[in-house]
């Protein structure tokens, strides 16, 4: 048994609190669909920001980033640009504003405001619903196994099994733990919808922040900086790089060199430029139809949507990288001998659970495990909330029962939420057989997403047919290319993948009629994007000469570049603090302050004000003749 009674009590209290929150908020959440899926657009932006940050503070991501930091040192801060992590900057600067102006419930419903209800609009609507449902099921079906394996390390079945009337084979244990925790997460989501997700996420983020600060403190007191530097190769403590990494572990842990070679991140300068290229277009495409988009749509106004997206970066990176840095330096100093002994057979992603077991004291271990458990449940719960929103709003209410009463809509939401979890759990029970296929499908979906969703914001002529065929071409290419370009990172053939999808977009658009003019005019007037909207802008100004188009392209791009530098310093500063690098702390803090002041003046102070509500004019009775 790895956990003390105090640890188990802390974890139990956390799980109980989530259930209580779900029950308490059930009445408020069940008023209508907006209350259930968007919290009634009543939640403050900072709470939604904390909730979104909590959802991104996940176990598997943290384990991966501890491994990256161990192997690549401070250069590891660039590798999450693969996702790309800086998409939050694009959302913060302008995309959240555009998205929130639409006043819709889901990303698929947003598609209708852009492409209308014609054939093209229906095709594009259905492929987005398909994308959202399959990607949500993909995450849910294999995600719960990860939490089960993680918890099994600390609560072996040999201890729990003595209180149970049945026994389990070792390979079945992670499934039982996974089902237990996903059931609890499902309960509070089904009961309280978005409201309970946000309130539990705020609790979870508080737990993780406290844990991160304490772990960084333990690491800084136990590890001397001179000792650390003597156990890592030259350049480990610098984020700068030349053409290649120039990081040689031969004199320290030779097997790490093999790991670097297998990762395929070299030559690092080319890898970095490819990440920038893909990340730029992926970020400009906007958020995928998942929980991130639902949080943006849940804000009170476009201005609050922008502040919420900025707040995610502001609050997440400092505690997360304090935790990552703390566990990393403890592992470098105390586990190097064990890793050397294990040779090439060592699993570097086990560094995190090894460090927790070795260095985290009783009480704090319960708090940390509750936090990591909470981080998983936050992501899981947000996904459970997102998938039914599409099934209920975009399938049930549109095609099956458009006249459903409010009570029937809520009942359908409860049933579909539970069904999504049950189906994904059944799929997950066979995860060893279908995981590779599932991952293939999900990665293919994202491969086909970028070009079509980039064009939908910026080109007026782009229509629903182009969106559908661009997505279809990209998805097909994403499924074929891994078979053609074997042993090659997807990042390196992304330009070709993007080109194939782009051809599908342009061909599908030019070979079919343009979207109905009324739809385009309404979209442009409401969302006000910049880009190639000249003909539609003229139509709008013909009826409304006071209308002003969006002239913020240069300002937005300048703020995006500044924001990416700002975000990078938020990741570097806590790592410099943990390794006690004074010059690094001072220089990074200086850049952070400068970029913050620039963003304050050039972004925050210029956010669009929310339109004032004009009271309806009461019609005066006509005078008698």
KETILUM-570190 format. One record per atom (N, C-alpha, C): residue in one letter; x, y, z. Coordinates in steps of 0.02 Angstrom, whole numbers, plus 50000, padded with zeros to 5 digits. Layout:
N
AXYZ;...
This chain:
625
X500434994050000;X500005000050000;X500445006250000;X500375010449949;X500795016349942;X500515022449979;X499855022549990;X499535028450019;X499375027350093;X499465032550133;X499265032450202;X498515034050208;X498245032950268;X497535034250279;X497365041550264;X497815046250284;X497695053350272;X497615054750197;X498035051550156;X497995052450084;X497325050150056;X497105044250080;X496475041550057;X495885045950078;X495925048850138;X495385053350161;X495345059450117;X495935062350099;X495955068350056;X495645066749988;X495835061049958;X495565059149893;X494805058049899;X494605054649953;X493885053349963;X493485059849970;X493765064650007;X493415071050016;X493345074749950;X493875074449910;X493835077749844;X493275074649802;X493265067949798;X492755064649757;X492055066149783;X491975066249849;X491325067849879;X491115074949861;X491595079649862;X491425086649848;X491175087449776;X491455083649728;X491225084149659;X490495081849653;X490335076449689;X489645073949686;X489165078949717;X489365081849774;X488935086849807;X488815092949762;X489345095249728;X489285100949682;X488785099349627;X488835093249598;X488375091349545;X487655091349567;X487515088649627;X486835088349653;X486585095449668;X487005099549698;X486805106349717;X486615110649657;X486985109749601;X486875113949542;X486375111149492;X486085105249507;X485635101949460;X485045106349441;X484725109449490;X484125113349476;X484285119349431;X484825122849447;X485005128749408;X485215126849337;X485555121149330;X485805119049264;X485245116449219;X484705113949248;X484185110749209;X483635115449184;X483755122049189;X483245126849166;X483125126149091;X483655125749052;X483595125148980;X484265122748951;X484285122048884;X484885119548851;X485485124248862;X485365130748860;X485915135548869;X486205134948940;X485775133948989;X486005133249058;X486415126849066;X486175121549033;X486505115049041;X487175114649006;X487195116848943;X487815116048903;X488265122148905;X487995128048920;X488405134148921;X488375137848988;X488075134749038;X488015138149103;X487575144349101;X487135144649050;X486695150449043;X487065156849027;X487685156249002;X488105162148987;X488125166949047;X488155163949107;X488145168049168;X488785167649207;X489245163249187;X489855162149226;X490375167549211;X490725170049262;X491255175049251;X491815172249208;X492135176649170;X492655174449124;X493245171249161;X493405173749221;X493985171149256;X493855164049282;X493235162449299;X493075155549319;X493115150849260;X492855152949202;X492915148849142;X493645147949122;X494055153249132;X494765152649117;X495115147649162;X494965147849227;X495245142949273;X495015135949255;X494375135249235;X494105128849215;X494475126149154;X494575130449104;X494925128249044;X495645126349059;X495975130149102;X496655128649121;X496695121949158;X496195120749200;X496175114349237;X496105108549190;X495685109449138;X495585104149089;X496215102449049;X496665107349042;X497285106249005;X497855103749049;X497745103649115;X498255101549163;X498165094049176;X498245089949124;X498065082949128;X498655078549148;X498495072349167;X499015067649191;X499485065649135;X499195063149079;X499625060549026;X500065066048997;X499795072048990;X500195077648965;X500745079449013;X500605079349078;X501115081049128;X501665075849130;X501475069349125;X501975063949123;X502435064849062;X502145066449005;X502525067448943;X502995073348949;X502755078748979;X503165084848984;X503725084149036;X503625080149088;X504175078749134;X504715074849098;X504515069949057;X504995066249017;X505385070948970;X505025075348936;X505345080048890;X505845084448926;X505655086948984;X506095091449022;X506715087749045;X506635081449065;X507205077349086;X507705076549028;X507445074848969;X507875073248912;X508155079548878;X507725084548868;X507915090348827;X508045096648868;X507955096348933;X508075102148975;X507595107848957;X507855113948958;X507425119748945;X507225120348872;X507565116648828;X507345116548758;X506675113048750;X506475109448801;X505835105748798;X505235110448796;X505315116748814;X504745121348814;X504475122548743;X504885121148691;X504655122248623;X504255116448596;X504375110448621;X504075104448591;X503305104348595;X502985106848649;X502255107148648;X501965111648594;X502375115348558;X502125119048500;X501865114348447;X502005107848454;X501725102748410;X500955102848412;X500665104848470;X499935104248478;X499535109048436;X499615115248426;X500135119648456;X499865122948519;X500285123648569;X500065126648632;X499915134048624;X500235137248574;X500115144448566;X499465146048530;X499055141048515;X498385142548487;X497975146748536;X498135146248601;X497775150248651;X497905157748640;X498495159448612;X498645166448599;X498205169148544;X498115165348490;X497675167448435;X496955168248461;X496735163648503;X496065164248532;X496005170548575;X496515171748614;X496525177548659;X496495184048620;X496885184648566;X496955190948530;X496325192648490;X496055187648454;X495475189548412;X494975183848398;X495185177548396;X494725172248374;X494155170948422;X494285171548487;X493735170548536;X493195175848527;X493405181848510;X492925187348498;X492485185648439;X492795183448384;X492405181648324;X491925175948339;X492175170848374;X491755164948387;X491165166648433;X491295170548484;X490765172048533;X490225176548503;X490405180748455;X489905185148424;X489335181348389;X489455174948376;X488965171048339;X488345169248381;X488425169148449;X487865167648494;X487555160848480;X487965155648470;X487705148948457;X487865144348515;X487605138148511;X487685133348565;X488285128648553;X488415127048489;X488955122348473;X489335124748411;X489905121648398;X490295123248338;X489925121348274;X489545115848276;X489165113848217;X488605118848202;X488295121448253;X487785126548243;X488095132948214;X488715134348234;X489075140148207;X489155139448131;X489285133348108;X489375132148036;X488765134447997;X488175133648025;X487555135747990;X487535143347981;X487815147048030;X487825154348023;X488305156547968;X488785152347951;X489275154047899;X489075151647829;X488775145547826;X488625142547762;X487875141747747;X487445143447795;X486725143047783;X486445136047788;X485825135247763;X485465128847769;X485375125247702;X485745127447651;X485715124047587;X486085117447589;X486175114347531;X486515107847528;X487225108247556;X487585113447535;X488265114347560;X488285115447635;X487815119347660;X487775120547732;X487645114147771;X487195109847743;X487035103547777;X487625098747775;X487975098547718;X488565094147714;X489095096347764;X489245102847766;X489755105347812;X489545104347884;X488895105347898;X488635104347966;X488725097147988;X488555092447945;X488595085347964;X489315083047974;X489785085547933;X490475083247941;X490775086048005;X490555092048027;X490795094648090;X490505090748149;X489865088848144;X489555084748196;X489935078048201;X490065075048142;X490435068748139;X491125069548171;X491465074948154;X492125076348182;X492085076848258;X491605080748283;X491545081948355;X491395075548393;X490925071548368;X490715065448404;X491275060348404;X491585059148346;X492095054048342;X492715055948383;X492905062348381;X493495064348419;X493345063948494;X492735065748515;X492555065148586;X492555057848608;X492245053448568;X492245046348585;X492955043548585;X493365046048539;X494065043848536;X494425045248601;X494335051348627;X494675053048690;X494385049048748;X493725048748753;X493415045548811;X493575038048814;X493615034848756;X493675027548755;X494355025048779;X494885028848766;X495535026548791;X495785030648850;X495465036348863;X495705040648917;X495635037648986;X495095033848997;X494975031449065;X495465025849084;X495765022549035;X496255017349051;X496885020549081;X497075026349056;X497675029749082;X497605031349155;X497035033949176;X496945035649247;X496935029249289;X496665023849261;X496645017549297;X497345014849311;X497785015249260;X498465012849268;X498855017249317;X498725023749315;X499075028349359;X498885027049432;X498245026349446;X498025025349514;X498245018449541;X498285013449496;X498475006749517;X499175006649548;X499605011349527;X500285011749555;X500255013349629;X499775017449648;X499745019949717;X499235016149761;X498735013149729;X498245009249766;X498205002349734;X498674997849751;X498674991149721;X498034987349737;X497814983149690;X497204979249701;X497294974349759;X497914972449774;X498034967849830;X497774970649895;X497744977449900;X497464980549960;X496704981249954;X496474983649898;X495754984849890;X495374978249886;X495684973249852;X495334966949840;X495124963249902;X495474964349958;X495284960750019;X494624963150048;X494384969050025;X493734971550047;X493184970049996;X493364966749941;X492874965549888;X492674958149886;X492054956849865;X491814949849862;X492044946249799;X492444949449757;X492674946349695;X493414947849686;X493734944049642;X494434945049628;X494524946849554;X495084950049538;X495214952249470;X495894949849446;X495934948649382;X496574947349351;X496954953949347;X497624953849350;X498014960149350;X497844964849292;X497714962049233;X497574966349175;X496884969649179;X496454967249225;X495784970149231;X495754975949280;X496264976649323;X496244981649376;X496184988849349;X496594990849299;X496524997749274;X495824999349249;X495484994249220;X494814995449194;X494324996949250;X494394993349306;X493934994449362;X494045001349392;X494675003249403;X494815009949429;X494575015349379;X494705014149315;X494485018949264;X493735019949264;X493375014349267;X492635014749268;X492385018349330;X492715017149387;X492505020449450;X492555028049444;X493125030449422;X493225037749420;X492835041149364;X492765037749308;X492365040749254;X491625040849273;X491405035949313;X490705036049336;X490565042049380;X491045043649424;X490955049449468;X490945055849426;X491415056349378;X491435062349334;X490785062949294;X490545057349269;X489925057349230;X489345059749273;X489325057649336;X488775059449380;X488725067049388;X489285070349403;X489225077549415;X489125081449351;X489345078649293;X489205082049230;X488465081449212;X488195075249218;X487495074249200;X487045078349246;X487225078749309;X486805082449356;X486845090049344;X487455092749341;X487535099949341;X487765103149277;X487905099049224;X488105101949160;X488735106249166;X488755111549126;X489335116049124;X489455119349191;X488925120949228;X489015124249293;X489425119949341;X489255113549346;X489625109249392;X490335108049368;X490435107749302;X491105106849274;X491545112749296;X491295118749288;X491695124649303;X491845125049378;X491355123949420;X491465124549492;X491945119149517;X491885113049492;X492355107749513;X493045109149484;X493075111849424;X493725113549394;X494095118749435;X493735123749460;X494055128949502;X494345125749565;X493975121149595;X494235117349653;X494855113449633;X494815110049575;X495375106049552;X495995110249538;X495905116049509;X496475120249493;X496815122749556;X496425124249607;X496705126249671;X497145120749701;X496895114549697;X497275108749723;X497935108049685;X497905108549618;X498505107649578;X499015113249590;X498785119249599;X499235124949610;X499615124149676;X499245122349729;X499565121249794;X500075115649788;X499885110049756;X500335104349748;X500965106349710;X500885110249656;X501455112249614;X501945116449654;X501695121149692;X502135125549732;X502525121549784;X502175116849817;X502515112849868;X503045108349837;X502885105249780;X503365100749747;X503985104649723;X503875110649695;X504445114749675;X504865116549736;X504545117949793;X504905119549855;X505315113649879;X505025107549877;X505395101549897;X506005100649853;X505915101349787;X506475100449740;X507025105549752;X506835111749763;X507335117049771;X507725116349835;X507425113549887;X507775112549951;X508215106249949;X508025101249909;X508395094849909;X508935094549855;X508885098849804;X509355098449748;X509775104749745;X510435103849748;X510905109449741;X511025110549666;X511035116849645;X511095118449573;X511755115949544;X512295116149583;X512935113749559;X512915106149547;X512585102649592;X512515095349584;X512105093849522;X511575097549511;X511155096449453;X511545097549389;X511905103049384;X512275104649323;X512835099649309;X513075096349361;X513605091249352;X513325084749325;X512655084149323;X512345077849302;X511955078449237;X512015084249204;X511675085149139;X512175087749088;X512065086549024;X512535088948972;X512515096548963;X513025099048933;X513065106248920;X512475108448875;X512185114148891;X511615116648852;X510935114448879;X510935109848928;X510305107448957;X509905113148989;X510265118049018;X509935123449055;X509795129549012;X509815128748945;X509685134448901;X509135132648851;X508675137348837;X508155136048787;X508405137348716;X509005140248708;X509265141948643;X509545135748608;X509515135748541;X509775130148502;X510045132648436;X510485128648405;X510745130348339;X510405125748289;X510755123848236;X510445119548185;X510195113048216;X510595110348262;X510395104148295;X510405105348371;X510225100148408;X510185100848481;X510865101748513;X511365098148486;X512035098248516;X512015096548590;X511625091248605;X511565089048675;X511765081748678;X512325080348712;X512605073548713;X512585070748784;X512185065548794;X512105062348860;X512595056548870;X513055055448824;X513495049548826;X513855048648892;X514085054148921;X514465053848984;X514025053349045;X513375053649036;X512905053749093;X512425047849091;X511965047849042;X511505042249033;X511475040748958;X511905036248933;X511945035048861;X511285033248827;X510835029948863;X510205027848833;X509765033748814;X509885039648844;X509495045648827;X509635047748755;X510265046748731;X510415048348662;X509995044148614;X509885037848631;X509465033548590;X508745036248590;X508525038548647;X507845041248652;X507765047448609;X508275051748610;X508255057848568;X508225056048494;X508615050948475;X508605048748405;X507925045948385;X507605042148430;X506965039048414;X506395044148411;X506465049648448;X505935054748449;X505845058148382;X506385058648343;X506335061648277;X506295069148276;X506535072448330;X506495079748333;X507115083148304;X507545079348272;X508155082148244;X508135081748168;X508465086548132;X508795092548158;X508285097348189;X508455099948247;X507955103548287;X507725110048255;X508165113548218;X507965119848187;X507435118748134;X507505113348094;X506995111748044;X506345109648078;X506405105548130;X505825103448169;X505455109548197;X505835114348222;X505545120448251;X505165124448198;X505465125348139;X505145129148086;X504515125648061;X504525119048058;X503935115348037;X503375116048089;X503555116148153;X503055117148206;X502735124048199;X503145129048184;X502875135748175;X502395136048115;X502605132948060;X502195133047999;X501515129748011;X501525123748038;X500895120248052;X500505123848106;X500845125948159;X500505129148215;X500155135548196;X500455139348149;X500155145648126;X499475144448094;X499445139648047;X498825138348012;X498315134748058;X498565130248100;X498115126748146;X497805131648195;X498185136548218;X497925141548265;X497425146148231;X497575148248169;X497125152748133;X496475149148113;X496485142548112;X495875138748097;X495365139248153;X495605141048213;X495155141548270;X495105134948308;X494765134848364;X494725128848406;X494325123348372;X494535117148384;X494135111448361;X493485111348401;X492965108048375;X492325107748410;X492355103148471;X492685105548524;X492745101648585;X492615106148645;X492865104148704;X492695107948765;X492995114948765;X493555116048730;X493845122748726;X493355127548693;X493055125348638;X492565129548603;X491945130648647;X491735125448684;X491135126148726;X491255131348782;X491865131648808;X492015136548860;X491985143648832;X492225144548770;X492195151148738;X491475153248727;X491065148548703;X490355150048691;X489975151148756;X490255148948812;X489915149648877;X490015156548909;X490475160548882;X490615167148912;X490035171848901;X490035177348940;X489475182048937;X489485186348874;X490075187648846;X490125192348790;X490785191048752;X490855193848691;X491485193148654;X492095195748693;X492015201348727;X492565204048766;X492785199248820;X492295196248855;X492465191548908;X492755185048879;X492555183248818;X492845177348786;X493595178348774;X493785184348753;X494495185848742;X494875185748808;X494585188748859;X494925188948925;X494995181848953;X494475177748943;X494505170848968;X495075167048935;X495145167648869;X495675163948834;X496365166348855;X496445172848866;X497085175348890;X497245173048961;X496725172649002;X496815170649071;X497055163449077;X496865159149029;X497085152149029;X497855151749031;X498175155248985;X498915155248983;X499205158449045;X498895163949067;X499165167749124;X499195163549188;X498705159149198;X498675155449261;X498945148349256;X498965145349196;X499125138249191;X499875136849192;X500265140649154;X500955138749142;X501405139249203;X501305144349244;X501755145149302;X501715139249349;X501115137349375;X501095131549420;X501275124949385;X501055124249323;X501185117849289;X501935116749279;X502305121949259;X503015121049247;X503425121149312;X503145123949365;X503465123049431;X503445115649450;X502875112449438;X502815105349453;X503265101249407;X503255102649342;X503665098949294;X504405099749311;X504615105949323;X505315107149340;X505515103849405;X505085104049455;X505235100849519;X505345093349512;X504875089949480;X504945082749471;X505555081049428;X505695085149378;X506255083749333;X506925083949369;X507055089249407;X507715089749439;X507795084549494;X507255082649527;X507295077149576;X507475070649540;X507175069449482;X507315063349445;X508035063249419;X508275068949393;X508955069249366;X509465067449420;X509375070349479;X509875069349532;X509815062549566;X509205060149576;X509115054049616;X508965047749576;X508745048349512;X508555042449474;X509055040749418;X509565044949407;X510025043749352;X510345036849356;X510525034649416;X510835028049424;X510355022549404;X509725022949426;X509225017849409;X509105017749333;X509075023649303;X508945023949231;X509535021049192;X510155022349215;X510745019549183;X510735011949187;X510535009449246;X510515002249257;X509984998849212;X509425002349202;X508894999449160;X509074999649086;X509525004149066;X509735004648997;X509175006948951;X509165004148890;X508675006248840;X507965004048858;X507894999548907;X507224997048925;X506835001648971;X507145007248993;X506805011649040;X506255015649005;X505675016149037;X505115020049011;X505145026949045;X505345032049007;X505445038749035;X504795041949059;X504235039549034;X503605042449056;X503415040149126;X503785035349153;X503675033149223;X504035037649273;X504405042649249;X504765047049295;X504295050449343;X503715052749318;X503245056349362;X502995052049419;X502685046149406;X502465042049463;X503035039849509;X503635038549480;X504205036749522;X504385042349570;X504385048449545;X504565054249586;X504045055549640;X503415054649623;X502875055549672;X502965050649730;X503075044349712;X503145039049764;X503765040349808;X504295042949778;X504925043649814;X504955049949857;X504685055449833;X504825061949865;X504225065449897;X503625063549879;X503045067249904;X502815064249970;X502785068250023;X502605065650089;X501855064150095;X501685060250146;X500985058550160;X500585064950171;X499975065050149;X499565071050153;X499625074950089;X500235077050072;X500335080450009;X500235075549951;X500425069149961;X500325064249909;X499575063449894;X499165063349946;X498445062949936;X498185069049899;X498445074949918;X498235081149885;X498445081149812;X499065079049799;X499325078949730;X498945073949688;X498825067949714;X498465062949676;X497745065149664;X497455068449714;X496775071149704;X496795076349648;X497325080349647;X497395085449595;X497485082449526;X497935077449520;X498045074249456;X497425070349434;X497095067249481;X496465063949468;X495945068949444;X495945074749478;X495475080049460;X495615082649390;X496255083149372;X496435085649306;X496165081049252;X496235074449264;X495945069649217;X495195070349213;X494875070649272;X494145071049273;X493885077449243;X494275082849249;X494085089249219;X494045088549143;X494575085749113;X494575084949040;X494035080149019;X493955074649056;X493445069649040;X492755072749045;X492625076449099;X491965079349111;X491805084449057;X492285088649039;X492165093748988;X492005090448921;X492335084848906;X492205081248844;X491515078148845;X491325075348903;X490655072448911;X490125077748900;X490265083848921;X489785089348911;X489755091548838;X490335091248803;X490355093748734;X490005089048685;X490135082448691;X489855077748642;X489085077748640;X488745077348698;X488015077448696;X487735084048670;X488105089548679;X487855095948653;X487755095448577;X488195091948543;X488115091048470;X487555086148454;X487525080648492;X487015075648478;X486315078348491;X486235082148546;X485575084648563;X485385090548518;X485825095548515;X485655101748479;X485685100948403;X486175097148378;X486295096948306;X486005090748272;X485805085648310;X485495079748281;X484765079048304;X484675078448370;X484015077148398;X483525082948383;X483735089048400;X483275094748392;X483215097048319;X483695095448278;X483665097648209;X483315092748163;X483435086148175;X483185081148128;X482655076448157;X482665075548223;X482215070448253;X481605073548285;X481695078348330;X481125081248366;X481225088748375;X481135092648322;X481265099948326;X480815103548376;X480225100648391;X479745104048434;X479765101348506;X480315098148525;X480365095248592;X480295100648645;X479925099048699;X479845103748754;X480495104448793;X480535109648835;X481145110648875;X481295104648919;X480765101748949;X480875095948993;X481135089948953;X480855088948893;X481075083348851;X481795084448827;X481975090648812;X482665092148793;X483155090348848;X482985092148910;X483435090648966;X483475083148978;X482905079748970;X482915072448980;X483355069148927;X483295071648865;X483715068948811;X484455070348826;X484605076148854;X485295077848871;X485575073048923;X485175071448975;X485405066749026;X485535059848996;X485055057448956;X485105050648928;X485705050248880;X485775055248837;X486315055048787;X486995055748821;X487055059948873;X487685060648909;X487905053948938;X487435050548971;X487585043949001;X487755038848946;X487375039148890;X487495034248836;X488175035148805;X488395041448797;X489055042748768;X489605039648810;X489535040248876;X490045037448921;X490025029748918;X489425026948918;X489365019548916;X489675016848852;X489505019848795;X489765017548731;X490525018248729;X490785023948752;X491515024948750;X491865020148798;X491535018448854;X491835013648901;X491855006648871;X491325004748837;X491314998148804;X491864997748752;X491945003248713;X492485003448664;X493155002948700;X493225006548756;X493845006648793;X494044999948822;X493554995548835;X493704988948861;X494104984748811;X494054986648747;X494414983248694;X494974987648667;X495204992248709;X495654997448687;X496314994748659;X496534988948684;X497174986248660;X497124984348586;X496534982348564;X496444980248495;X496294986048448;X495914990948473;X495674996148427;X496025002948438;X496465003348489;X496765009948504;X497135012848444;X497525008648410;X497915011248354;X497455013648298;X496915009848286;X496435011948234;X496085018448254;X495895018748318;X495545024648344;X495985030848339;X496615030148360;X497085035648357;X497195037848284;X497215032948240;X497295034348169;X496725038548143;X496115036548161;X495525040248138;X495525047248166;X495655047948232;X495645054548264;X496175059148234;X496785056448224;X497315060548194;X497145062348122;X496795057848087;X496575059448019;X496065065048019;X495615064948068;X495115070248073;X495455077048082;X495945077348126;X496295083648138;X496715085648078;X496975080748042;X497355082347982;X496935085647929;X496295083747925;X495855086747876;X495515093047899;X495635094947960;X495275100547991;X495555107347972;X496205107847964;X496535114447966;X496365118847906;X496465116347844;X496375120647785;X495665123347780;X495165119047788;X494465121147782;X494275126247835;X494515125147895;X494315129647949;X494725136047949;X495305136047916;X495685142147905;X495315146647855;X495075143647800;X494745147547748;X494055150247769;X493715146647812;X493025148647829;X493005155647861;X493545157747894;X493565164347925;X493745169847875;X494155168147825;X494515173447790;X494345174347716;X493925170047686;X493765170447615;X493015170147605;X492725175547580;X491995175947574;X491705170747526;X492075169047474;X491805164447422;X491805157147446;X492195155647496;X492235148847522;X491535146747546;X491295140847522;X490615138847539;X490595131947573;X489995129647587;X489915123347623;X490175117347585;X490085117447517;X490355111947477;X491115111747482;X491435117647479;X492165117947485;X492385115447554;X492005117347606;X492175115147674;X492145107447678;X491605104647651;X491515097347654;X492065093747616;X492185095747554;X492685092147513;X493395093447537;X493515099347565;X494175100647594;X494305096147655;X493795095547698;X493855091147756;X493935083847733;X493525081747685;X493545074847661;X494225073247630;X494485077747588;X495135076647556;X495685076247608;X495665080747658;X496165080747711;X496145074447753;X495535072147769;X495465066047809;X495725059947771;X495545059547707;X495775053947666;X496545053947661;X496825059847649;X497565060347645;X497895058447711;X497585060547766;X497865058947832;X497865051547846;X497405047947816;X497375040647826;X497875037047780;X497995039847721;X498435036547672;X499165038247685;X499315044447700;X500015046747705;X500435042847756;X500155040947816;X500575037047862;X500795030447833;X500415027647786;X500615021347754;X501145022547701;X501115028547671;X501605030247618;X502255032747649;X502195037247698;X502795040147730;X502925036747797;X503115030447793;X503225026547854;X503835029247892;X503815028647958;X504355030848002;X504505038347995;X503995042247973;X504075049447966;X503565053048009;X503785057948047;X503315061848087;X502815065348042;X502185065448063;X501655068748025;X501825076048011;X502205079048056;X502395086048050;X502755087447984;X503175082547961;X503595083747903;X503225083147837;X502685079247836;X502295079047774;X501645083147780;X501605087147834;X501015091447842;X500915096347783;X501455099547756;X501335104147700;X500975100847641;X501155094547627;X500815090947572;X500095089347591;X499995087447653;X499315086047678;X498885092347675;X499175097947695;X498825104347692;X498645106147620;X499105104847574;X498995106447503;X498425102247475;X498405095847491;X497865091447467;X497195093947492;X497155095647555;X496535098147584;X496345104847553;X496845109147541;X496725115647512;X496435115047441;X496705110247402;X496445109047334;X495715106947338;X495545102547386;X494855100447395;X494405106347412;X494665110847455;X494275116747475;X494125121247415;X494655122847377;X494585127547322;X494165124547266;X494295118247248;X493915114947194;X493175114347213;X493045112047274;X492355111347296;X491985117947297;X492345123347311;X492045130047314;X491895132747245;X492395132547200;X492325135747135;X491875131847087;X491775125447101;X491345121347058;X490615121447080;X490465125047132;X489785125447159;X489595132747171;X488935134147174;X488725141147184;X488955143947251;X489015150547255;X489205153847317;X488655153147369;X488835153947432;X488345153947487;X487855159647477;X487245158547498;X486715163647491;X486965170347519;X486845175647480;X487095182247498;X486855184547566;X486225183147582;X485945185347646;X486335182247704;X486515175747698;X486905172347750;X487585175547759;X487925176947703;X488585180047706;X488565187047737;X488065190847718;X487995197647744;X487875197547819;X487425193147841;X487285192647913;X487895190347952;X488265185447923;X488865182947956;X489385188447962;X489505192047907;X490035197147907;X489855202947954;X489225204947955;X489025210348000;X489075208348073;X488935202048087;X488935199748157;X489635198248183;X490015194348144;X490675191948167;X491225197048154;X491185200648099;X491675205748080;X492395203048076;X492505197948034;X493195195448027;X493585199847979;X494255199547982;X494655202547929;X494825197047879;X495055199047821;X495205194247769;X494935196647702;X494795191947658;X494565193647590;X493805193647588;X493525199247612;X492795199947617;X492545206047578;X492955208647530;X492785214747495;X492085215147466;X491875210147424;X491205210547394;X490645210647446;X490725207047500;X490205206847552;X490205213347591;X490795216147602;X490835222547637;X490465228047598;X490535227847531;X490185232847490;X489435231947496;X489195225747498;X488475224447506;X488225227247572;X488615226047625;X488415228447691;X488385236047692;X488905239247665;X488945246547667;X488425249947622;X488175246147573;X487655248947530;X487005250047569;X486885245747618;X486285246547659;X486425250047725;X487065250047746;X487245253247809;X487905256947800;X487885263247776;X488505266947763;X488935268247825;X488645267447886;X489025268647947;X489445262547967;X489335256947933;X489695250847951;X490445251547937;X490845249247984;X491575249347976;X491835242247977;X492215240447925;X492505233847923;X493075233147973;X493325227047979;X493865225448026;X494535227347995;X494865232248024;X495525234547999;X496095232748047;X495975227548087;X496445225948141;X496945220548124;X497005218648060;X497455213048043;X498165214248068;X498465219948053;X499155221348073;X499215221548149;X498735224848182;X498755225248255;X498695218248286;X498235214248259;X498135207548286;X498755203148277;X499075203548218;X499665199448206;X500255201748250;X500325208148260;X500845210648306;X500715208048376;X500085208248397;X499915205848465;X499995198348471;X499875194648416;X499975187448417;X500705185748429;X501155189148392;X501875187948400;X502085189748471;X501855195548495;X502015197648564;X501735192548614;X501135190148601;X500815185348646;X501175178748649;X501445176448591;X501825170148591;X502465170848632;X502805176548626;X503405177848668;X503205178048741;X502655181448756;X502395181948825;X502245175148853;X501915170848814;X501755164148836;X502385159948848;X502885160748803;X503505156948810;X503865158748875;X503855165148893;X504185167148956;X503825164349017;X503155163249011;X502775160249066;X502975153049078;X503235149649026;X503465142749034;X504195142549057;X504595147349034;X505305147349051;X505435149749123;X505065154849145;X505195157849210;X505165152749267;X504635148649273;X504625143749328;X505185138649325;X505405136849264;X505965132049259;X506615135349282;X506715141649264;X507305145149289;X507285145849365;X506695146949392;X506625147449465;X506825140949498;X506585135349471;X506715128749502;X507445127049499;X507785128549442;X508495126849437;X508945132349466;X508635137749492;X508995143249526;X509505146649480;X509295148049418;X509715151449370;X509545158949372;X509955162849409;X509775169849422;X509735174149359;X510215173449314;X510195177449253;X509585175649210;X509435169249209;X508845167049172;X508205169949202;X508165169949269;X507575172749303;X507495180149287;X508035183849292;X508005191149281;X507835192849209;X508165189549161;X508055191149090;X507345189049069;X507115183149092;X506445180849074;X505915185249106;X506015187049168;X505535191449203;X505485198249168;X506065200749145;X506065207249110;X505655206849045;X505765201449007;X505385200648944;X504645199748959;X504495196049012;X503795194949032;X503455201649049;X503795205849086;X503505212349105;X503395216749044;X503895216848999;X503845221148939;X503265218848894;X503235212248881;X502695209648838;X502015210548870;X501975209948937;X501345210948972;X501105218148963;X501565222948971;X501385230048962;X501165231548891;X501505228548841;X501315229548772;X500605226848760;X500475220848785;X499815217848776;X499275221748813;X499455224448870;X498965228548908;X498755234548866;X499245237948835;X499095243948798;X498795242548729;X499055237448695;X498875236448625;X498335231148615;X498175227248668;X497655222148662;X497095223248713;X497275222748777;X496755222948829;X496375229548828;X496725235048824;X496395241648824;X495985242948761;X496095239048708;X495745240048645;X495225234648630;X495075230548681;X494555225448671;X493895228748656;X493485225848611;X492845228948593;X492375229248653;X492075234848662;X491595235548716;X490955231748699;X490635228948749;X490015225448738;X489465230348719;X489055228648670;X488525233248650;X488035234448707;X487855240648715;X487385242348768;X486675240348748;X486325237648797;X485645235548784;X485185241648784;X484865242748727;X484405248448720;X483705246248739;X483385249448787;X482715247348806;X482225248248748;X481775243348744;X481285243648689;X480835249748698;X480705252948642;X480285258948642;X479555256948646;X479195259748692;X478485258148700;X478095262348649;X477705259048607;X477335262548556;X476765266548587;X476735272948571;X476215277248600;X475555276248562;X474995276348597;X474355275348563;X474215281148515;X473895279548459;X473735284648408;X473215289348435;X473295295848419;X472805300848441;X472155300148402;X471615301148437;X470955300848403;X470875306848357;X470605305548298;X470495311048251;X469885315048270;
